[in-house]
Amino acid sequence: MFDSQFMALPGITPQEYSYLQTATNGLSEQQLRTFLMIYSGKRKNPSDMLLFCIIGLFLLPGLQRFIIGQIGMGILYLFTIGLCFIGSIVDIINHKELAFEHNQRMVFESLQMVRMGNFQ
């Protein structure tokens, strides 16, 4: 019903689009607008995640993990030089999955905020 608003999110994948449709089913138009406002500030674009992974490989190991809130893994990558570069290379290959998993958590958090009314 309000699906076209999801298409305004930069770099949205079909998988994320489908997940958002399912997760926001039953929200009113005002709740959906509030959800999109909150979610768009928290989500990570897969293209940006690829950039963070490349920077993590060459300049600052673990950057991509710090960005998505996995502080422990970020510290591990930092001290092991991206798990001897292997972990950083795997993250480059799986950058879309990293972004999607992070975005799933942000959908849940954003929905909780909208449903509880704690969005100010």
BELLINHU-V990869 format. One record per residue. N is the residue number from 1. PHI is phi in radians with two decimals (* if undefined). PSI is psi in whole degrees, -180 to 180 (none if undefined). D_LAST is the distance of its C-alpha to the last C-alpha in whole Angstrom. Layout:
# BELLINHU-V990869
{{N,PHI,PSI,D_LAST} {N,PHI,PSI,D_LAST}}
This chain:
# BELLINHU-V990869
{{1,*,-45,25} {2,-1.97,26,23} {3,-1.06,-30,24} {4,-1.11,-23,25} {5,-1.18,-29,21} {6,-1.18,-31,22} {7,-1.20,-16,25} {8,-1.31,-14,22} {9,-1.26,127,21} {10,-1.17,133,24} {11,1.24,22,27} {12,-1.17,135,26} {13,-1.71,160,28} {14,-1.00,-36,30} {15,-1.11,-46,29} {16,-1.18,-40,25} {17,-1.03,-47,25} {18,-1.11,-42,27} {19,-1.09,-43,25} {20,-1.13,-41,22} {21,-1.02,-47,24} {22,-1.16,-44,25} {23,-1.20,-33,21} {24,-1.68,7,19} {25,-1.06,128,22} {26,1.69,-4,22} {27,-1.40,147,18} {28,-1.30,170,18} {29,-1.08,-41,17} {30,-1.16,-42,14} {31,-1.11,-39,13} {32,-1.14,-42,15} {33,-1.07,-45,13} {34,-1.10,-44,10} {35,-1.00,-48,12} {36,-1.11,-36,14} {37,-1.12,-45,11} {38,-1.20,-49,10} {39,-1.12,-41,13} {40,-1.11,-27,15} {41,-1.37,-20,14} {42,-1.78,-24,15} {43,-1.31,158,18} {44,-2.01,131,21} {45,-1.31,134,24} {46,-1.00,-33,27} {47,-1.17,-40,29} {48,-1.15,-38,27} {49,-1.09,-39,28} {50,-1.06,-43,31} {51,-1.08,-45,31} {52,-1.08,-38,30} {53,-1.15,-40,32} {54,-1.17,-43,35} {55,-1.09,-39,34} {56,-1.11,-31,34} {57,-1.30,-41,37} {58,-1.75,-30,39} {59,-2.04,-53,37} {60,-2.30,93,34} {61,-0.98,133,35} {62,1.60,-1,32} {63,-0.93,-45,29} {64,-1.08,-34,28} {65,-1.28,-39,28} {66,-1.10,-42,26} {67,-1.07,-39,24} {68,-1.61,10,23} {69,1.54,10,22} {70,-1.64,74,26} {71,-1.10,-43,26} {72,-1.04,-47,30} {73,-1.13,-36,31} {74,-1.07,-43,30} {75,-1.14,-42,32} {76,-1.05,-47,35} {77,-1.08,-40,35} {78,-1.08,-46,35} {79,-1.40,-19,38} {80,-1.91,15,40} {81,0.91,58,40} {82,1.14,39,38} {83,0.88,54,40} {84,1.01,42,43} {85,1.24,-20,41} {86,-1.14,-46,42} {87,-1.08,-40,38} {88,-1.17,-39,37} {89,-1.17,-41,39} {90,-1.09,-40,38} {91,-1.13,-36,34} {92,-1.10,-44,36} {93,-1.13,-39,37} {94,-1.77,26,34} {95,-1.05,-33,31} {96,-1.19,-38,30} {97,-1.19,-39,30} {98,-1.05,-46,28} {99,-1.12,-44,26} {100,-1.13,-43,26} {101,-1.10,-42,25} {102,-1.10,-44,22} {103,-1.14,-33,21} {104,-1.07,-43,22} {105,-1.11,-38,20} {106,-1.24,-32,17} {107,-1.08,-47,17} {108,-1.05,-48,17} {109,-1.08,-44,14} {110,-1.13,-41,12} {111,-1.12,-40,14} {112,-1.06,-43,13} {113,-1.13,-42,9} {114,-1.16,-45,10} {115,-1.22,-30,13} {116,-1.54,-14,11} {117,1.41,16,8} {118,-1.67,56,6} {119,-1.99,18,4} {120,-1.73,none,0}}
